[in-house]
Amino acid sequence: MARLSPLMILPPVLFAAFAGLAVAGILRENPDERQSTYLGQPAPAVPVEAVQGTAQLTDDDLRSGDVTIVNFWASWCPPCRAEHPNLLDLEAQGYRVAGINFRDQQDQAGSYLVDYDNPFFATGFDLRGRVAIDWGVTAPPETFIVDGDGTVLYRFAGPLVGSDYEQRFLPELANASE
């Protein structure tokens, strides 16, 4: 009787495993949304430095009793620039919007907020992106809704623009604010 080599069995087994993972990914409830590991958990720490010319965001700000929108952004990021008018609008509606700038330069971040108006009641400056990693941010912009006790309720990856913003983010914000 001929003996099968493990090298002959390995390719079909690997293909079957990959196919199984692909089918599981396709069949999940929302295949385009990556869940944050912090949903329902206390918000991670915020940077200890602010964007120059702005108030310092603190961990206590996220536990003030009020819902807070935490937006990770950068002055060099085109999608961040696209969402900026909506951040200004949210701030004008009375929402607490905090900004964490990351992988940017202090002077460019500060100038951006002066030139385009500052929607943030307080900011953090994360030069190396370490705080962004702690929050699970993959790329700017990303926005979190944090409950008044500091619990992360929702994560929105991408710019706050268009129908995705209107149909996904705003309803979550309304639910958190009730």
C-alpha positions in Angstrom: 0.0 0.0 0.0 1.3 3.4 -0.9 2.0 5.9 1.9 0.7 9.4 1.5 3.2 12.2 2.1 2.1 14.9 4.5 3.1 17.4 1.9 0.3 16.1 -0.4 -2.3 16.5 2.4 -1.3 20.0 3.5 -2.4 22.1 0.5 -6.1 20.8 0.6 -6.2 21.2 4.4 -4.9 24.8 4.2 -7.4 25.6 1.4 -10.3 24.2 3.3 -9.3 26.2 6.4 -9.0 29.4 4.4 -12.3 28.8 2.6 -14.0 28.2 6.0 -12.6 31.5 7.4 -13.8 33.4 4.2 -17.3 32.0 4.5 -17.5 32.9 8.2 -16.4 36.4 7.4 -19.0 36.8 4.6 -21.8 35.5 6.8 -21.2 37.6 9.8 -23.7 40.3 10.6 -21.8 43.3 9.4 -18.7 42.2 7.4 -17.5 45.8 6.9 -17.4 46.8 10.6 -14.4 45.9 12.7 -15.5 45.7 16.4 -13.4 47.5 18.9 -12.1 45.5 21.8 -13.1 48.4 24.0 -16.8 48.4 23.4 -18.4 48.2 26.8 -15.1 48.7 28.5 -13.5 51.8 30.2 -11.9 54.2 27.8 -8.1 53.9 27.6 -5.9 56.7 28.8 -5.6 59.9 26.8 -2.4 61.8 25.9 -0.7 63.8 28.6 0.0 66.7 26.2 -2.5 69.0 24.3 -2.3 70.5 20.9 -0.7 73.9 21.5 -3.2 76.7 22.1 -6.0 74.3 23.3 -7.2 72.9 26.6 -5.7 69.6 27.8 -8.0 66.5 27.5 -7.9 64.5 30.7 -9.2 61.1 31.7 -11.6 62.8 34.1 -13.1 64.6 31.0 -14.3 61.2 29.8 -15.9 60.5 33.2 -17.7 63.9 33.6 -21.2 62.4 33.6 -21.7 63.7 30.0 -21.4 61.7 26.7 -18.2 62.6 24.9 -17.3 62.2 21.3 -13.6 61.4 21.0 -12.2 62.0 17.5 -8.7 60.8 16.4 -7.5 63.1 13.6 -4.4 64.6 11.9 -3.9 67.8 10.0 -2.3 65.9 7.1 -5.3 63.6 6.7 -7.7 64.5 3.8 -10.7 62.5 5.3 -10.2 64.3 8.6 -10.5 67.6 6.7 -13.7 66.3 5.0 -15.3 65.5 8.3 -14.3 68.7 10.0 -17.5 70.7 9.1 -19.6 67.9 10.8 -17.4 68.1 13.9 -18.0 71.8 14.0 -21.8 71.1 13.6 -21.8 68.6 16.4 -20.0 71.1 18.7 -22.5 73.8 17.7 -25.4 71.4 18.6 -23.9 71.2 22.2 -22.2 67.9 22.0 -18.9 67.5 23.9 -16.3 66.8 21.1 -12.7 66.0 22.2 -9.9 65.6 19.7 -6.8 63.5 19.8 -4.3 64.5 17.2 -1.8 61.8 16.3 1.3 61.3 14.2 1.4 65.0 13.4 3.5 68.1 14.2 2.5 70.4 17.0 2.7 73.6 14.9 0.7 72.1 12.0 -2.0 70.7 14.3 -2.3 74.0 16.1 -2.4 76.0 12.9 -5.1 73.7 11.5 -7.4 74.4 14.4 -6.8 78.1 14.1 -7.3 78.2 10.3 -10.4 75.9 10.2 -11.9 76.6 13.6 -11.6 74.3 16.6 -14.6 72.0 17.3 -12.9 70.4 20.4 -13.5 71.5 24.0 -10.1 69.8 24.8 -7.4 68.0 22.9 -4.6 65.5 23.3 -1.5 65.3 21.2 -0.1 61.9 20.4 3.1 62.4 18.4 4.1 58.8 18.1 0.6 57.3 17.9 1.0 55.2 21.1 -2.3 56.3 22.6 -4.0 55.6 19.3 -2.7 52.1 19.4 -4.1 51.7 22.9 -7.5 52.8 21.7 -7.3 50.3 18.7 -7.2 53.1 16.1 -6.0 51.8 12.8 -6.0 55.0 10.7 -7.4 58.5 11.0 -10.1 59.5 11.3 -11.7 57.3 13.9 -14.4 58.4 16.3 -15.6 57.0 19.6 -18.7 57.7 21.6 -17.9 57.5 25.3 -20.6 57.4 28.0 -20.5 59.8 31.0 -18.9 57.2 33.2 -16.0 56.7 30.7 -17.4 53.5 29.0 -16.7 53.2 25.2 -20.1 52.7 23.6 -19.4 52.9 19.9 -16.5 53.1 17.4 -16.8 54.6 14.0 -13.9 54.1 11.6 -13.6 56.6 8.8 -14.7 60.1 8.2 -18.0 61.4 9.7 -19.5 62.2 6.3 -22.3 61.1 4.0 -25.0 58.5 4.5 -22.8 56.2 6.6 -22.5 59.1 9.1 -26.2 59.8 9.0 -27.4 56.3 9.2 -24.9 54.7 11.6 -23.1 57.3 13.7 -25.9 59.8 14.4 -28.4 57.2 15.6 -25.7 55.7 18.0 -25.0 59.2 19.3 -28.8 59.9 19.8 -29.1 56.6 21.7 -26.1 57.4 23.9 -27.4 60.9 24.6 -30.9 59.7 25.8 
